[in-house]
């Protein structure tokens, strides 16, 4: 490999927001840590701990501000 043209490859710490799993991977990112929404450990069906109630409420609040818009998911 030519010297001086390749980015520095280093280990970074990755943490999962869903299950809290922490592991390290090699990366060229500038930061030393990365936060994932869902990792490979909690991705399996039935293991995810995603909370969609907060997402639905944020969606309703965001689009309820527009005039004449009625949002009902039921």
N, C-alpha and C positions, 0 to 999 in steps of 0.2 A: 504494500500500500504506500501511496505517496504521503509524505509527512506534511502536516499542517493544513490539510484540506478536509479531514474527517472530523465530525463532532465528537466530543468526549463521551464515552460510554461508561456509565456508572450505575451502581445499585441505588434504587429509590424504594421508599417504603410506601406500600399501597394499603389503604384501609377501606373496608366496605361499610357504607352507611346503613345498610339493612341489617346485617348480622354482627358487625363489629370485628370480623376476621381481619387480621393484619399479616401481610407477607411482603417479601421484597422481590423485585424484578429488575432486570437490566433495562436502562433507558437512556435516551439522549436528551430528555427534558431538562430544563434549567432548574426547576424546583427539586427539592429532595424528597417530596412526598406527593401522593396522589390519592384522591378520595373518589371511590366508585359508588354508584347508586346500588348496583347489584353485582356480586362476585360469582364465581363459578361454584362456590360451596352452597350458596343459598339460592341459586338459580333453578335448581331442580323443582319441578312442580310440587306444590304442597309445602314447601319450606320457606317461601318468600313471606316477608313480614311487611309488605307495602301497605301503606294506609292511604286509601283513595278518598276517604271522607274529606280530608283537608283539601285535596285537589279539586273535588267537586264544589266545595264551598267557595274556593278562590275563583273558580270559573264562573259560578253564579254571581258573585260580587262584581267581577270584572265586567260581565256583559249585562248585568241588570241596570247599570248606569245609563245605558243607551235607551233613548226614548222609544216607547211602544214595544219593547222586547220582553216577552214573557218566556221564562225558561222553567220548564217542569219536566223532570226526568221520570216521573212516576206514571 
